[in-house]
């Protein structure tokens, strides 16, 4: 499967899942209170620490290993099975003390439900890793969409009947079960079912470094909600989670789709001795243009987006959403550093970069949490800018790209984003930051203007994306009758 075909399937997968995610989140935002959302959010942040080590990096090892033998596949399977069972047990045991720490007994059954997911996850994860390695994004799209559909139906259905925050935990378990069942259709017949230990040291040597990286990343991402939930209130954590949901749409719409293909593309270039620096610079320019354009749109349209999608009970999260849009813009220049370092096997450099940037973010969030959610978001922006410098410096030390080439893509992307932001900025100046009516029409006008501005910017600044636009137009013309 070619890179463009892979991206097409990956985007199709993500956008189908995004529609489900937006629909379910709109329903849940109206069925659950900010406190209930914050309760589940804190629980998920804590459980995500276990999620990051559920296969000890074995899946990523399978993706990047140059010489993949049957014994190494058995070792990967052994690591995933063992880690899933152990983490499921530990999560169940941690339920009581953590619920006592936060003074919320409703957290305990949520932990128990989520613990079951760890036992089932390995049956889908090894197939998913193999599909990533072989760039079978059509099969991955089927797996992910089926999981998303099952999770959305169960979550919204239980919340509708008044189950409360645990409805989202049952939805998560339903998604895991569905993914494991569907993966059996795509699991290679030659894959062994019997685990093996002969190549365990090789798998664990790579996986433990990557697991440490994942743990630090998870701690960094979850620190604001955990700290706000303890220092401020569960409601503050819920407001932060809701604002972060809007920012996370970029991941659902763009990053997730691009990252998985970029990892496969970079790993292939690394295994075959290709020009990894050139591949990185081109992909990074794409991500910068789209990421900065998205940040400007969400920053300008935060109030209409929050009102239309989630309702007026989340108005207190609007200003924080604008601050987090700046955070996204600050992280965009280093968006693909993780993937290129992972694909090139630079686990030590990856871990060091994650630790340094993570410490900056946690310190900023810890200081800000004493002063409220806006202070937390503001200090996270400062930490993100400093972390981006760390990521770029580390990545250049591994793949040796030229700063001149990087800056060329950066300024062109900034020009594209500036053109894309003209319409949203103009609408804010005309209608105000919190318009009283016509919110849906304002959003539609901003989105249309932003899209047209993006295309204009791509042409005006000769951005690398223009080649893809030309190719798409040519393909469309070829399909039209003469």
C-alpha positions in Angstrom: 0.0 0.0 0.0 1.4 3.4 -1.0 1.9 6.3 1.4 -1.0 8.2 -0.1 -3.3 5.2 0.1 -2.2 4.6 3.6 -3.0 8.3 4.5 -6.4 8.0 2.8 -7.4 5.0 4.8 -6.0 6.4 8.0 -7.9 9.7 7.6 -11.1 7.8 6.6 -10.7 5.7 9.8 -10.0 8.8 12.0 -12.8 10.9 10.6 -15.4 8.1 10.8 -14.3 7.6 14.5 -14.3 11.4 15.0 -17.9 11.7 13.9 -18.8 9.0 16.5 -16.7 10.7 19.1 -18.2 14.1 18.6 -21.7 12.7 18.6 -21.1 10.7 21.8 -19.3 13.6 23.6 -22.1 16.0 22.7 -24.6 13.6 24.2 -22.5 12.8 27.3 -21.8 16.5 27.9 -25.6 16.9 28.3 -26.2 13.7 30.3 -23.3 14.1 32.7 -22.3 17.1 34.9 -18.8 18.7 35.0 -18.2 16.9 38.3 -19.1 13.5 36.9 -17.0 14.2 33.9 -14.1 15.3 36.1 -14.5 12.1 38.2 -14.1 9.8 35.1 -11.4 12.0 33.7 -9.2 11.7 36.8 -9.8 7.9 36.9 -8.8 7.6 33.2 -5.6 9.6 33.8 -4.6 7.3 36.6 -5.5 4.2 34.6 -3.6 5.6 31.6 -0.3 5.0 33.5 -1.0 1.3 33.3 -2.2 1.7 29.7 1.2 3.0 28.7 3.0 -0.1 30.0 0.3 -2.7 29.0 2.7 -4.3 26.5 6.0 -2.9 27.7 6.8 -1.5 24.2 6.5 -4.9 22.6 4.1 -3.7 19.9 6.4 -0.9 18.9 9.3 -3.3 18.9 7.4 -5.5 16.4 6.9 -2.4 14.1 10.5 -1.3 13.9 12.5 -4.7 14.2 14.5 -5.2 11.0 14.8 -9.0 11.3 11.5 -10.3 12.6 11.7 -14.0 13.4 9.1 -16.4 14.7 10.8 -16.5 18.1 10.7 -12.8 18.4 7.0 -12.8 17.6 6.4 -15.4 20.3 8.4 -13.1 22.7 6.2 -10.1 21.8 3.1 -12.2 22.4 4.4 -13.4 25.8 5.2 -9.9 27.0 1.8 -8.6 25.9 -0.1 -11.4 27.6 1.8 -11.2 30.8 1.7 -7.5 31.1 -2.1 -7.4 30.4 -2.8 -9.9 33.2 -0.6 -8.2 35.7 -1.8 -4.7 35.0 -5.5 -5.8 35.2 -4.8 -7.2 38.7 -2.9 -4.1 39.8 -5.6 -1.8 38.6 -8.3 -3.7 40.4 -6.2 -3.6 43.6 -5.5 0.1 43.3 -9.2 1.0 43.2 -9.9 1.3 46.9 -6.8 3.3 48.1 -7.1 5.8 45.2 -10.9 6.3 45.7 -10.1 7.0 49.4 -7.4 9.5 48.5 -9.8 11.6 46.4 -12.7 10.9 48.7 -14.9 9.6 45.9 -16.2 6.0 46.3 -17.7 6.2 42.8 -14.2 5.8 41.4 -13.8 2.2 42.8 -16.2 0.4 40.4 -14.9 2.4 37.5 -11.4 1.0 38.2 -12.8 -2.5 38.3 -14.5 -2.2 35.0 -11.4 -0.7 33.3 -9.2 -3.5 34.8 -11.1 -6.1 32.7 -10.0 -4.3 29.6 -6.3 -4.9 30.3 -6.9 -8.7 30.2 -8.5 -8.5 26.8 -6.3 -5.9 25.1 -3.4 -8.2 24.1 -5.6 -10.2 21.8 -6.0 -7.1 19.6 -2.8 -5.3 20.1 -0.4 -7.8 18.5 -2.5 -7.8 15.3 -2.7 -4.0 15.4 1.1 -3.8 15.6 1.5 -6.2 12.7 -0.9 -4.2 10.6 1.0 -1.0 11.4 4.3 -2.6 10.3 2.7 -3.9 7.0 0.8 -0.6 6.5 -2.6 -2.4 6.3 -4.6 0.7 7.2 -7.7 -0.6 5.6 -7.9 -3.4 8.1 -6.9 -1.0 11.0 -9.7 1.3 10.0 -12.3 -1.6 10.3 -10.9 -2.5 13.7 -10.9 1.1 15.1 -14.3 2.0 13.7 -16.0 -1.1 15.1 -14.4 -0.4 18.5 -15.5 3.3 18.4 -19.0 2.4 17.5 -19.4 -0.2 20.2 -17.9 2.2 22.8 -20.2 5.1 21.8 -23.3 3.1 21.9 -22.7 1.6 25.3 -21.5 4.8 26.9 -24.4 7.0 25.7 -26.9 4.2 26.3 -25.9 3.7 29.9 -25.6 7.5 30.6 -29.1 7.9 29.1 -30.4 5.4 31.7 -28.7 7.3 34.5 -25.7 5.1 35.1 -23.5 8.1 35.7 -19.7 8.3 35.1 -19.3 4.5 35.1 -21.2 4.4 31.8 -18.0 5.7 30.0 -16.0 2.9 31.7 -18.4 0.2 30.3 -18.1 1.9 26.9 -14.3 1.6 27.1 -14.6 -2.1 27.9 -17.1 -2.6 25.1 -14.6 -0.9 22.7 -11.8 -3.2 23.8 -13.8 -6.4 23.5 -15.0 -5.4 20.0 -11.5 -4.6 18.9 -10.2 -7.9 20.1 -12.9 -9.8 18.4 -12.5 -8.0 15.0 -8.7 -8.4 15.1 -9.1 -12.2 14.9 -10.3 -11.7 11.3 -6.9 -10.0 10.4 -4.5 -11.9 12.5 -1.9 -13.7 10.2 -2.4 -17.4 10.1 1.3 -18.0 10.6 1.3 -16.0 13.9 2.0 -18.4 16.8 -0.6 -18.7 19.6 2.0 -20.2 22.0 4.1 -17.5 23.8 7.9 -17.9 23.9 10.7 -16.7 26.0 13.8 -17.3 23.8 13.9 -13.7 22.5 12.5 -12.0 25.6 15.7 -10.1 26.5 15.8 -8.5 23.0 12.2 -7.4 23.1 12.4 -6.1 26.7 15.7 -4.3 26.1 13.9 -2.1 23.5 10.5 -2.1 25.3 11.6 -1.0 28.7 13.2 2.2 27.4 10.1 2.9 25.4 7.8 2.1 28.3 9.7 4.5 30.5 9.1 7.1 27.8 5.4 6.3 27.7 5.1 6.6 31.4 6.7 10.0 31.5 4.5 11.1 28.6 1.4 9.9 30.4 2.4 11.6 33.7 3.0 14.8 31.7 -0.4 14.7 29.9 -2.3 13.8 33.1 -0.6 16.1 35.5 -2.9 19.2 35.0 -6.1 17.2 35.7 -4.7 15.3 38.6 -3.3 18.4 40.2 -6.4 20.5 39.6 -8.6 17.7 40.9 -6.6 17.6 44.2 -5.6 21.3 44.7 -8.7 23.0 43.3 -11.7 20.7 42.8 -13.1 17.8 40.8 -15.1 20.3 38.8 -12.0 22.2 37.8 -10.5 19.0 36.5 -13.7 18.4 34.5 -13.5 21.9 33.0 -9.9 21.3 32.0 -10.8 17.9 30.5 -13.6 19.5 28.5 -11.4 22.3 27.1 -8.7 19.8 26.3 -11.3 17.8 24.4 -11.7 20.6 21.9 -7.9 20.8 21.5 -7.7 17.0 21.2 -9.9 17.2 18.1 -6.7 18.1 16.2 -5.3 14.7 17.3 -8.5 13.0 16.2 -8.7 14.9 12.9 -5.1 15.0 11.9 -2.3 13.9 14.2 -3.5 10.3 14.9 -4.0 9.6 11.2 -0.7 11.2 10.2 1.4 9.8 13.1 0.6 6.2 12.5 1.5 6.5 8.8 4.5 8.6 9.6 5.8 6.0 12.0 5.5 3.3 9.4 7.0 5.5 6.7 10.0 6.6 8.9 10.6 3.0 10.0 10.6 1.8 6.5 13.1 4.5 5.4 15.3 3.6 8.4 15.2 -0.1 7.6 15.9 0.4 3.9 18.5 3.2 4.4 16.3 6.0 2.9 16.6 9.8 3.4 15.0 10.0 6.8 15.7 13.7 7.2 14.0 14.7 4.0 10.9 12.6 4.8 10.7 14.2 8.3 11.0 17.8 7.0 8.3 17.3 4.4 5.9 15.7 6.8 6.7 18.3 9.5 5.9 21.2 7.1 2.5 19.6 6.4 1.7 19.2 10.1 2.8 22.8 10.9 0.6 24.4 8.4 -2.5 22.4 9.5 -1.7 22.5 13.2 -1.3 26.3 13.4 -4.4 26.8 11.2 -6.4 24.6 13.6 -5.0 26.4 16.6 -6.1 29.8 15.2 -9.5 28.5 14.4 -10.2 27.0 17.8 -8.7 30.0 19.6 -11.1 32.4 17.8 -14.1 30.1 17.8 -13.8 28.6 21.3 -17.1 30.1 22.5 -19.3 29.0 19.6 -17.7 25.6 19.5 -18.2 25.0 23.2 -21.8 26.2 23.1 -22.8 24.3 20.0 -21.1 21.1 20.9 -21.5 20.8 24.7 -24.0 23.4 25.9 -23.9 26.4 28.3 -22.9 24.4 31.4 -19.3 24.4 30.0 -19.0 28.2 29.5 -16.4 28.3 32.2 -14.0 26.3 30.0 -14.0 28.7 27.1 -11.1 31.0 28.1 -9.1 27.9 29.0 -9.7 26.5 25.6 -8.2 29.6 24.0 -5.1 29.3 26.2 -4.8 25.6 25.3 -5.0 26.6 21.6 -1.8 28.5 22.2 -0.3 25.4 23.8 -1.1 23.4 20.7 0.5 26.0 18.5 3.7 25.9 20.7 3.9 22.1 20.4 3.3 21.9 16.7 6.9 22.6 15.5 8.0 19.3 17.2 4.9 17.3 16.4 6.6 14.5 14.5 9.9 14.3 16.5 8.6 11.4 18.6 7.8 9.3 15.6 11.1 9.8 13.8 13.1 9.1 16.9 11.1 6.0 17.6 11.4 4.8 14.0 15.1 5.2 14.0 15.5 3.2 17.2 16.9 6.1 19.2 15.2 5.0 22.4 17.7 6.7 24.7 17.4 10.1 23.0 13.6 9.7 22.9 13.5 9.0 26.7 15.7 11.9 27.5 13.6 14.3 25.4 10.4 13.1 27.0 11.8 13.5 30.5 13.1 17.0 30.0 9.9 18.3 28.3 7.8 16.4 30.8 9.5 17.9 33.8 8.9 21.4 32.3 5.2 20.7 31.8 4.6 19.1 35.3 6.4 22.0 37.1 4.4 24.5 35.1 1.1 22.7 35.9 2.0 22.2 39.6 2.6 25.9 40.0 -0.4 27.0 38.0 -2.8 24.6 39.8 -2.5 26.7 43.0 -3.8 29.7 41.1 -6.6 28.1 39.0 -7.2 26.6 35.6 -6.1 29.7 33.5 -2.8 29.9 35.3 -2.3 26.2 34.7 -2.9 26.5 31.0 -0.7 29.6 30.7 2.3 28.0 32.3 1.8 25.0 30.2 2.2 27.2 27.1 5.5 28.4 28.4 6.7 24.9 29.1 5.6 23.7 25.7 7.6 26.3 23.9 10.7 25.3 25.9 10.0 21.6 25.3 9.8 22.2 21.6 13.3 23.5 21.5 14.5 20.4 23.4 12.7 18.0 20.9 14.0 19.7 17.8 17.6 19.8 19.1 17.5 16.1 20.0 15.9 15.1 16.7 18.5 17.0 14.7 21.2 15.2 16.6 19.9 11.9 15.3 18.7 12.5 11.7 20.9 15.5 11.0 18.5 17.8 9.1 19.6 21.3 8.1 18.2 24.2 10.1 17.8 26.2 6.9 15.5 23.5 5.4 13.5 23.3 8.6 13.0 27.1 8.9 12.0 27.3 5.2 9.1 24.9 5.9 8.3 26.8 9.2 7.9 30.2 7.7 5.8 28.9 4.7 3.6 27.1 7.2 3.2 30.3 9.3 2.1 32.2 6.1 -0.5 29.5 5.4 -1.8 29.6 8.9 -2.0 33.4 8.8 -4.1 33.3 5.7 -6.3 30.6 7.2 -6.9 32.7 10.3 -8.1 35.8 8.6 -11.8 34.8 8.4 -12.1 33.6 12.1 -10.3 36.8 13.3 -12.6 39.0 11.3 -15.7 37.3 12.6 -14.5 37.7 16.2 -13.9 41.5 15.5 -17.4 41.8 14.0 -19.5 39.5 16.3 -17.4 39.7 19.4 -15.6 36.9 21.4 -18.9 35.7 22.9 -21.7 36.3 20.4 -25.3 36.1 21.7 -26.9 34.4 18.7 -26.2 32.8 15.3 -23.5 30.6 16.7 -23.9 27.8 14.1 -23.8 30.3 11.2 -20.7 31.9 12.6 -19.0 28.6 12.9 -19.9 27.6 9.3 -18.7 31.0 8.0 -15.4 30.7 10.0 -14.8 27.2 8.8 -15.5 28.1 5.1 -13.3 31.2 5.3 -10.6 29.3 7.0 -10.6 26.6 4.4 -10.4 29.1 1.5 -7.7 31.0 3.3 -5.7 27.9 3.8 -5.8 27.1 0.1 -4.9 30.7 -0.8 -2.0 30.5 1.6 -0.7 27.2 0.2 -0.6 28.9 -3.2 0.7 32.2 -2.1 3.6 30.8 -0.1 4.4 27.9 -2.4 4.0 25.4 0.5 4.9 21.8 -0.1 1.2 20.9 0.4 0.5 22.6 -3.0 1.9 19.5 -4.7 -0.7 17.4 -3.0 -3.4 19.9 -3.9 -2.3 19.8 -7.6 -2.3 16.0 -7.5 -5.8 15.9 -6.0 -7.2 18.4 -8.6 -5.6 16.4 -11.5 -7.1 13.2 -10.2 -10.5 14.8 -9.9 -10.3 16.2 -13.4 -9.4 12.8 -14.7 -12.6 11.3 -13.3 -14.8 14.0 -14.7 -16.3 13.6 -18.2 -14.6 15.5 -21.0 
